[in-house]
Amino acid sequence: MEDLADQHVFENHNADKTAPAGASHRTPNDAPSPFAAHTRWWHHIPAILAAGLICGLLAAMFSISAAALLFSTVLGEQITLAIGICLFGSIVLSIVIALFSSCPGTVSVTQEVTVVTLAVIAASIHATMFAAHSEAEILATIVVMIGLATSITGLALFVMGTLRLGRLIRFIPYPVIAGFLAGMGWLIVAGALAVVLGEALTRATLPTLLDPATLAKWAPAVAFALFVDTASRRSGNPLVAPAALVASLAFFHAVVWMMDISVAQLQLQGWVFAPPQEGRILLPFEGNPLAAVDWAVIWYEAPKVIVLVAVSAAALLFASSGIEMSVKRDIDLDVELRAAGIANMFAGAGGGAAGFQGLGLTMLAHQLGAPYRITGVLVAGVCTAVLFFGATLLSFVPIPLFGGLLLWIGGGLLYEWLIAIRARISRREYLIVLLIVGLIVSVGLLEGVVVGIFAAAALFTLEYARVEVVKYAVTGAELHSRIEHADDDRAYLTRQGRHTVVLRLQGFVFFGSVYRLHQFILDRIACSDTPNIRFLILDCRDVTGFDSSAVLSLEKIRDMILKDNGELIVSGLKPAIAEKLHMAVGPERNQRTCRCFDTVDQAMAWCEDRLLQGWQDRPSRDHQHSLADHLNREIDCPDAVENMRPYLERVDIAPQTRLIRQGAQSSDIFFIERGTVIVQLDAGGMSPVHLRTLGPGTIVGEMSFFLKRPRTASAVAQSDTTVWRLSRDNLQRMTTQEPQLAYAFHSYLLRIVSERLNQTNRLVSSLTN
């Protein structure tokens, strides 16, 4: 029973240790463990305890730094309450996410990127209530708003995970994410300086940065941040930050001891935080703040919660992806969303600040050899000890150290998403990043994000409009339908093919790209080498949609073609798009706008039939004698058919009868005298693929016959059909008895194959030019 109870809490990377030798039970979420396969978690209690203590102290330090950021511009004297809000959030987040995450060993804390959004909300509430409300009412409203915002964020994350929206991050424009993270970096840097200076960083306070007393405060914070960043980048050792913290604390107190400065003097000069009067850190919901809340102000700040949700979701997914790559373990993003959602709902219910999975602390826990769920629980235990028993520690930790931690985090965001990103994105995208950062700095967080989204959408529209809506253009001289016509009909269609133009469209046809389509058709009509267009076929198989502007342009294109007695034809519309197009133009206008076919082959077949109907002197109009006349003409012998008749066998075929079976051995070829034969590719249990439609005067089965290979397709009679069969034995007999006739017949077949190859070459050439 004890093992069963511990199995969930102490789960690690390893596969099932009870599996027989050689058996594998690893799931997609399993990754190689840093330990040998025969070890158990209890063999690594020292590593687990060390990781829990180190990560717990760091989590507490980061929470306290985030707390300093939370009330950096307002209610600065309420630092102990801010610490209680952030520490309580970190405790709940660490326990819940450690137990429910898809990656054992995940450490979670209140994050600066979420706290800075809560800080914006707190500052806005303070500015709104400052003139007409007491400090107690302002404080109560801010505390309740933080709890509500955190709970709402948790609910949104849980719903996103339940609806499996983990991949939603891929739909957020990259420049918007970059600009937001860079803006977060600036807000964190500004908050860090406000923590160090004791007042908000504004244009009025900028000149005071060079005062000796002020410089002595922020310069050590900047030096600490630069040292930790440089050392971390060069060494790659996760213990650099803890070592730097310990060394800085030792150095600070050594200097204080040598200069004989009392703690009271340090507090008076703003070097350390003053301990709370009660001697402890305050919890967020002490004193029932609900009684003093101004709910109207909270409702006014509700839109900013949307930003907090977006911030939390995007940052969580980024952090989870980073953990996945760092620890080389598959992570279920939807599970992470649900775990963070549950944790934030509980944290918000107690007044805690929002947060999610921590990338750096999780990597540290894994590298210290503690990839277990119990690690996160131990981190929560350390934070709990600091919350209830560590208030006096505030008197010994210098404020510039907290500011240095924040500067390290905020400066890293600024460098990564404002400087290093320049080489990875285009100039236009980088301008959007600068626009978002500028608006966040000068106007506000919400305004910067909203304008950035609109700017990214406008840029996408401009960039997408530059994509060629016409994938390629061919004429009926290069592209034919799958109907195999007699040679004279095929030659006529090739000559008249320039009157038929096929434009294959692609992408979403909208107001930004339909102009390019309209201009392309105008240029095509104005080209001196192009005759009057009788049929314009728009092949829409690759079109994902039309907007209303594109629908109106179709009517303009139709009117333009009608001026030269032409017709507009649309093929390959997806059912949903066709229905939308039909609803947009109405049933009557739709009939007058264009003809519609399911495939471009059907459209080409209809156009070819119209062209052949208009051919007054069509030689193959009389199908009763088309085969004999055709063979006599092509073999260049008036009596060719009569001379070949002893070697041919007449076969009458009923509709839907298989003339050639795919995969069978090829021992004959067939001349179609009457009827229609469909050549199709059988695809197992799926519907056959239509390859060609053959009519009177054509041949079927010649390729496999001469290559002596199995049939590559089937031939099925579509109607009552009469064919003449020539077997391999009879061809050999004709070669022996009538060598000149056999030679002429082989030459005829060679011309057919060459003509088909030439037609294919013309089509390929037209597509590549």
N, C-alpha and C positions, 0 to 999 in steps of 0.2 A: 504493500500500500504506500509506503514511503517513496519508493521509486516512482510509482504512478503519480503521486502528488508533485514530485519534483520534476517530472518529465517536461512539463510546459515551461516552468520558470527557468530551467537550466538548459534549454534547447540550444544546440550549437550547430555548426556547419556540417558535422559528420553525417555520413549515411548511417543506416541502422546497424549498430554494432553487433546485434544479435544475429545478423544474417550469416549463413554458412559461408565458409571460405570460397572465394571465387564468385559468389553471387553479388549482384549490384542492385541496390534499391534506391539509388540517388534519383531525386526528382529534379525538375528544371530549376528549382530554387536552391539546390544544393551546390556548393562550391567546395574546392579542396580546403580542408581544415588546416590550420597552421600546426596542428598536433598530429601525432601518429594515430593510426586507426584504432589501436588497442587501448588508448587512454580514455579516461573518464573526466568529467568536469571537475570532480573533487581533487584530482591530481594537480589542478592549477589554481587552487585557492589563493596562494600568494599573488599570482598574476591578476586574478580577479579583484582581490582586495586593493592591490596597488592601483589598478586601472580605475576602480570605483572611487578611491580616495582622490587621485589626481584629477580625473574627469569631473568629480563632484566639486572639488575646490574651484576648478576652472569654470564650471557651470555657475557656481555661486558668484564668482567674480564677474562673469559676463552678465549675469542677472543684475548685479548691483550697478555695473556700468550702464546697462540698459535703463535701470531705474533713474540714474542721474540724467539720462537723456529724456525720460518721460516728462519730468517737470523742470527741464533745463531753462525754459523761458518764463514759466509761471509757477507759483507756489513752491519756490525753491526751498523754503523752510520745511516743507513736507517731504523731505527726502526719505525719511524712514518709512512713511506710508508707501511711497513709490517703490521702495525696496521690498516691502511686504507684498505689494501687487505682483511684482516681477518674480520674486522668489516663490510665491504660492503657485503662480502659473508654471514655473519650471518644475516644481515638485509634481504637480498633477500630470504635466506633459511627459515627464520622464517615466513615471510609473505606467501610465496607460499605453503609451506608444511602445515602451519596452515589451509589454505583454502581448500587444496585438500587431506589431509590425511584421512584415514578411521577411525582415532581415534581423535575426538575433544579434544583439550587441549594439542596436541603435540607441544613441543618446540624444535626447531632445531637450531644448531649453526655450525660454522666451527669446525671440530673435529681434535684433536691432531693426531689421527692415519692417517688421510689424509694429514695433514700439514707436518708430518714428512717425508712422501713420496715426497711432493713438496719440502721440504728442501733438500732432497737427490738430486733431479733434479737441484735445484738452486746451490748447491755446485758443482755438476758435470759441469754445464755450466760455473761457475766461474773458475774452474780449467782449463777448455778447452780454455777459452778466455783471461785468466789473462795476458798472456805474449804479446799478439798481439792486444789487443783492449782497448779502453778507458773505464773508469768506467761507463760513461753514456751509452755506447753501451752494456756493460755487464748488467747493470741494466734494460735497455729496453728489452733485450732478455729474461731475467729472468721473468719480469712482463708479457710479451706476452706469454711466455711458460706456466706460471701459469694459465692465462686466457684460453688458448687453452686446456690445460690438464683438467681443470675444466669443460669446455664445452663438450669435448669429453667424459669425465666421465658421465656427465649428459645425453648425447645422448645414451650412452651404457646402462645406468640404465633405461631410458625410453623404449628403445627397449626390454630389458629384461622383463620389466613389461608388455609391449604390447604383447609379445610372451608368457606371463604367465610362466616365468621361476623363479618364486619366490622360488620354491623348489629346485633350482639349488644348494643351499648351502649344501644339503644332499649328493652331489656327490663329495664335496671337502674332502679329507682325514682329519680326525680329528687331527692327529699329525701335519699335515702341518699348519692347522689353529692355533693350540696351539703354535707351534714354531714361526709362524709369529707374533702372538699377543705378545709373550714373547720378540721377537726381537724388536717389536714396543716399548714395555715397556723400553727396554734398550736404544733405540735411544732417547726416550723422557727423560729418566733420564740423559743421556749424554748431551742432549740439554739443560736441566734445569741447569745443572752444568756450561755449557758454558754461559748461560744467567747470572748466578750469578758471575762467575769468569771473564767474559768479554773476554774469549778466549776458543777455543775448547779444550776439554779434550783429551789429547794424552798421550803416554808413557812419553814424555818429560815433560809434565806439571803435571804428577802424584805426583812427590816429593813435588811440591809447595803447595799441598793441606794441608800440616801440618804446613806451615808458619803461624804465628799468625795472620797476616793481612788477609790472604786468609781464614783461619779457621773461622775467625769472620764473614765472609760473608756466607759461605755455611753451617756452623753449625746451624744458626737460620732457614735456609730454611729446613734442614732435621728435626729439632725439630718441626717446624710448620707442616710438612707433617705427621710425626709420631703422633702428637697430634690429628690432624683432623681424621686420619685413625682410631686410637684407639677409639676416642670418637664416631665416626660414627658407628663403629662396635658394640660398647657396648650399645649405646642408641638407635640406629636405627632411630634417629630423623633427618629429612632432613635439619633442621635449624642449625645443628651443624656447617656446613661449612660457612654459612653467619655469624654466631655469632663469629666464630674463626677469620674470616677476619676483622670484626669490632674491635674485641678485640686486634688483632695484630697491626692494624693501630693505635689504641689509645695508645697502649704500646710503639710503635716505636716513635711516635711524642712526647709522654711524656718524653722519654729518651732524644730525640733531644732537647727538650725545657730545660730540666734540665741541659744538658751539653752545652747549648748555642751554638749549631752548626748551621751555616747558610745553606740555601738551596744550595748556590753556592759551599760550601765545600762538601756537600753530593754528588752533581753531579760530582765534580772533583775526589772524592774518589770512585766513581762508586756505590754509595748506591741507587741513584734514577736516572731515565732517564732525560736527558736534554730535555727541550721542543723544538719543531721545531722552526727554525728561523722565519718562517712566522707566528708563533703563532697558528698553527692549524695542524690537522692531514691531511696528503696528501692522495688524492684519486689515485687509481692505474693508470688510463689512462690520467692523467694530462700531458700536454706537448707533446702529440702525440708520444708515444714510438715506434709506428710502423715504423717510419722513420729511426730508428737506429738499427733495429733488424738484427741479423745474422741468416738468415733462415736455413743455412746449419747446424748450431749448434743445432737448434731446431729439425731438422729432425733426427740428430744423437741421440737425447734424446727421440725420439718417443717410443722405446721399453719400457721405464720406465713407460709410461702412461698405458701400459697394467697392470703393477703392481698396479697402482693407481686405475684402474677400478676394479681389483679383490679385492683390499683392501676395497674400498668403498662398493662394493656389499656385500662382506662377513660381514663386520662390520655393515652395514645397516640392513641386515637380522637378525644378532645377536641382535642388539639393538631393532628392532621391535618385535622380539620374547620375549625379556626381558620386554618390555613395555606391551605386551599382557598378560604375566603372572603376572606382578606387578599390573596393573589396572583392571585385571579380565575382559577383554573385547576382543572379537574376532577381529583380525586385518587381513585385506587382504594384504598379502605381495606384491602381484602384484600392488595393488593401491599405496602402499608405495614406490615401485620402480619407478612407473611413476611420483609420486609427487616429489620425490627427483631428478628424472631425469630432470623434467621441471625446478625445482629450480636451479640446478647446471648449466643448459644451460644458464639461465638468469644471474646467478652470474658470470659465466665465461665470458659472453659477456661484462660485466663491469669490468673484471679483478679481480673478487673476488676469494677467495680460496674455495676449495671443502668442502662439509660437508653433514650431513644427520641428521636424527632424533636423539635427545639427550635423552638417557635413564634417567639419573639422574634428569635433569631439568623437563622432562615430569612427572616423579614421584612426584617431588616437587610441580608442578602446581596442580596435582590431589589431593595431600594431603593437600594443602592449600585451597581446595574447589573451584577450578576454572577449571573444565574440559570442557572448552569452546574454540571455535576457536578464539574468540577475545583475549584470553590470549596470543597466539602466535603473534598476531598483536601488542599488547602492548609491548611485548618483543622487537620486531623490532623497535618500537618507542623509547624505552629507548636506544637501541644501536645507533639509528640515532642521538639522542641528544648527546651521548658521541662522535660520529664521528665528529660532527660539532662544538660542544661547550665544549668538555671535554679534549682538549689537555693539559690544565694546570694541569689536575689531575695527569698527569704523574710525575710531580714534587713532588707530595705528597705521591705516592705509592712506597714503597721500592722495589727494585729489588729482594731481597731475598723472598719477598712475592709471586711474580710471579714465581720464581724458586720453592718455596714450593708447589704451586698449581700443577706445572708440575711434581714435584717429587712425590706428592700424587697420581696423575693419573698414571704415569709411574711405580712407585713402586707397585701400586695395580695390574697392568698388569703383572709385573714380578712375584709377589707372587702367583697370581692366576694361571698363565700359565707356570711357571717354577718350583714352589715348591709344591703348593697344588695339582697340577695335577698328581704328581708322584704316588699317591695312587689310581688313577682312570684309569691308562693305564698300559699296559704291559711294561716290561723292554725294549724290542726292539723298541716299539713306543716311549718310553721316550728318547732313544738314538737318534731317528730322531729329536725330539724336540731340544735336545742339539746340534745336528749337525746344524740345521737351525739357532739357536741362535748364535752359534760360527761363522758360515759363515757370518751372518748379521753383527756381531761385527767386524770381522777381514777383510772381503772382501767387502761385499756390500749387499744391500737389495734384488736386483733382483737375484743375484747369490744364496743367501740363499734360496729364495723361489723356484727357479728352481731345485736346487739340492735336496731340501726337497721333491718336488713332485716326482722326479725320485726315491729317496730313499723310499718313501711311496709306490710307484708302485712296486719296487723290493720286499719290505717286504710283500705286498699283494700277489705277485706272489708266494713267498716262503710259506706263510701261507696257501694260497689256494691250493698249490700243496700237502700240508699235509692232506687235506680233502680226505677221501676215495672216489675214483671215483666209486667203486663197492658198491652200496647200500646194496645189498644182493645177495647171490648165492644159487640156488636150482637146483635140478635135476628133470628129468621127473618122478622119483619115487614119488616125493611129489607134483609136479605141473602138472596138466593135462589140456587139452583143455576143452572147454565147450561142446564138443561132448560126449554124454552119450553112451558109448560103452556097448556091451553085457558083462556079467560077465567074461567070459573066455578071451575076448579081453582086458578087463580092467586089469585082473590079469597079462596077458602077458606084457602089457605096463608098469605095475608097476615093473615087473622083469627086463625088458630091459631099464627102465627109467634112470638108472645110466649112460647110454651112451649119454644121452641128458643133457647138462648143460645150465642153464639160468642165465645170469649175468645182473642184473638190474643196469644200470649206472645212474649217477646223475651229475648235474652241468655242467660246461664248460670243455670239454676234450681238453687239450692243452699239450704243450711240457713238462710242469711241472708235469702233472698228468698221462699222457698216459704211462709213464714208470712203474708206479705202477700197471696199468691195465695189461701191458705186463708181469710184474713179477708175478702178481696174477695168470694169466693163466698158466705160466710156473710151478709155485708151484702146481697148480691143476693137471696138467698133470703128474708131477713127483711124486705125492702122490700115495703110494702103494695101497691105498684103492679105488682109482678111476680107472676104466677100460678105455680103449681107448675111447676118445670122438668122437662120430660119428657126433653129431650136437652140435655146440656152438652157442647159441642164445644170442645176445646182445640186451637187452631191453632198448631202448633209449627214452622212453616216458618222462623221467625227465632230459634229456640232453638239455642244452640250446645252444650248439654249438660245432663245431670241428675246430681246427686250422689245418694248413697244416701238422704239425708233427703228429697229431692224424690220419690224412688220410693215411699217409705213414705207420703208425704203424698198421692200419687195414690190409694193404696188408701183412705185416710181420706176423701178427697173422693168416691170412688166409693161408699163406704158411706153417706155423707151424702146423696148423690143417690138411692141405692136406697131410702131410707126413704120417699120420695115416689113410688116406682115409676118413677124416672127412669133414664137410662142415661148413662154417661160415654163420650165418644168422643174419641180422639186422632187428629189428622191432621198430615201434613206432616213427620213425623219423618225426619231424615236417616238413611241406612242404618246408619252407624256408631253413632248414638245409639240407634236402634231395637234393634240387636243387643245393645248394652250394657244397655238397659232389659230386654230379654227374658232376658238372662243374670242380671240382678239379681233379678228376681222369680220366675224359673223358668217353664217352659212352662205348667204347670197354673194357677198364680196369675196369669200374664199373660193367659190367656183369661178368667179371672174378673174381672180388674181393669178392663178397658175394651176397646172395639172400636177397631181401628186402620184408618185409610184413608191412602192416599198423598197425597191432596189434600183441602182443605177443601170443594171442589166435590163430590167424591165423597161426603164425609160429609153435606153438605147434601142431595144427591140421595137418599141412603138415608133420611134423616130425613123428607123430603117424601113419599117413597113410603110410609113407615109411616103418616104422617098421612092420606094419601089412602086407604090401605087401611082405615083406621078410620072413614072417612066413609060412613055407612050409606046416605044418600040422594044419592049422587054423581050429578049429571045426566049427566056425560060418561062414565059407566061403559060404556055401549054404544057402542063406537067405530064401528060400522057406520053409524050415523046422526048421529054427533057433529058432523060438518062442516055438514051441511044444517041440523040443529037449531040449531047455534051461529049460523050466518049469518042464519037466519030471525029468531032472537031478537035478535041484535045490530043488524040492519038494521031491525028492527021492522016486518017484513012477512012474513005467513005464506007467501007464494009468492015470496019473494025469490030463492031458489035456482032455482026453475023459470023465473022471469023472466030470470035471469042466464045460464041454461044455454046459450042460443044464442050467447053471447059467450065461453063457456069451452070449453077443449079438454082432454079427459082424456088424461093421460100416465101410463103404467105404467113404472116404473123398476126395473131389477135392482139387487141390492146392489153397493156400491162404484162405482156409476155417478155421474159428476159432473153434477149438475143445473145448477149455476151455476159458471162459471169466473172466477176472480179476474182482473181487468183487462179482461174483455170488456165490450162495450157493453151497457147495460141496456135491454131492449126488452119485458120482461114480468115479471109477478109470479106466484107459485104458492101455491095453497091446498092444504095437506096433508090428504088424507082418510084415508089408511092408511099405516102404516109410520113410520120415524124418519129424520130428515135431520140430518146433522152440519154445522154452519157452522164453517169453519176458515180460518185465515190461513196462506197458503203462504209459507214463509220460505226460498226458494231451495233449497239442498242440505240444509237442516236439516229436522227433523221439523215437520209443520204444527202450528200453535198452535190448540188447541181453543177456540172462542169460545162456541158455543151448541149445544144439542141440541133439535131441534124435533120435536113429535109431532102426532097428528091434531088438527085444528081450529085450526092455527096458520098463519101466512103467512110466506113467505120472499121476500126480494128487493125489498121495498117501498121502502126508503130510496133506493137507487140509481135505482130506477124513477122516482120522482117528482122527484128531483134531476137526472135526466138526466145522470148521471155514470157512469164505468166502475165495474164491480163492485169493491168493496173487499175482498171475501172470497169464498171458494168454498163451495158447498153440495154435499155428497156423501151419497147414500142409504146408510144403514147396513143396511137390510133391504129386502125387497120393498116397494115404496112406490108409492102411487097419489096423484097430484097433479092439480089442475085449473089450467090455464095461462090467464092473462088477458094478452093482448098490448096494446101501446099503441094499435094500430089499432083493436082491438075495444073498448077503453075509450072511444076517441073516438067510435066508432060508437054505443056505448050512451049516451053523453052526448047525442048528437043524437036518437036514437030514443026513449030512455027517460030524460028529464032528471031526473024525480023519483027514479027508482031510482039513477041515477048520483050524485045529490046525497046520498042516504042512504048509498051505498057510500063516498063520500069522507068523510062524517061519521064513519063507522065506522072508517076508517083513521086519521083524525085522533085519535079516542079511543085507538086502540092506541098511537100514537106518544106521546100525552100521558101515558098510563098508564105507559109505559116511562120517560119522562122524570121523572114523579113518583116512581117507584120509585128511580131514581138519586138524586133530590134527598133522599129520605128516608134513603138510605144515607149520603150525604155529610153530612147534618145529624147523623146519629147518630155519625159518626166525629169531627166537629168539636166536639161538645158535651162 
